[in-house]
């Protein structure tokens, strides 16, 4: 009986001795090993970044600038938050705010998709009208520029204007390709740029007279 009591006392001493050796740091290490570190939402961030690349191609920043700006601000804030958390001690990292910002940005882009679908229908109807207007503006400005060929007094300025005419021609070709490829928003955007660009060159040509 006494022997059993001695064994119990010994075991109790050993347990107390072990517990006294466990420091807060040891507990932290054990918790870290058991639970692991908070993982950054890398996949969500990468996927959303790809969505932004896609919506820029669709001219979301041009046709729905307020939605685009808010979504982009939220995404940038999430990226900054992920970076800030990654610099903290592993056990203190929390990516909850970053995940919330990414989700909000994603929801804005999803809402914008619906709006873009409606805009595509509208601009598909305007496409031919804008194309004809851009072709007319382009033809007229090239004809206007031709009147100043071989005039030494304006040759230096005409070199610059010719460069602008080349850019105008390239943009017109780009718009035509987009129209054929079934991208009415992009095509309309570039046809409008051709019209505005031609008007600007026409105004510059008038200063040569």
Secondary structure by P-SEA (a helix, b strand, c coil): caaaaaaaaaaaaaaaaaaaaccaaaaaaaaaaaccccccaaaaaaaaaaaaaaaaaaccccccaaaaaaaaaaaaaaaaaaaaaaacccccccaaaaaaaaaaaaaaaaaaaaaaaaaaaaaaaaaaaaaaaaaaaaaaaaaaaaaacccccaaaaaaaaaaaaaaaaaaaaaaaaaaaaccaaaaaaaaaaaaaaaaaaaaaaaaac
